């Protein structure tokens, strides 16, 4: 079960990789209309891609080869006072 600390959001945009910063930009729109933007490095993009593939496979009823690689620590639920 996904804890209520996670806000519903829609993907607003994804930028191409910025060669100067070596980052990919992701914008999310919250239900309030606020837009938050993140600049992810290569490791963050790779981890996100693996998690998204795992989600996609799980939704389709398949086990993802990457599932075992996703650490419990990285998938842990933050405490109420922890910023995410």
PyMOL commands that set and color helices and strands:
alter all, ss='L'
color gray80, all
select helices_A, chain A and resi 42-59+67-69
alter helices_A, ss='H'
color red, helices_A
select strands_A, chain A and resi 9-14+24-30+35-40
alter strands_A, ss='S'
color yellow, strands_A
deselect
rebuild
show_as cartoon
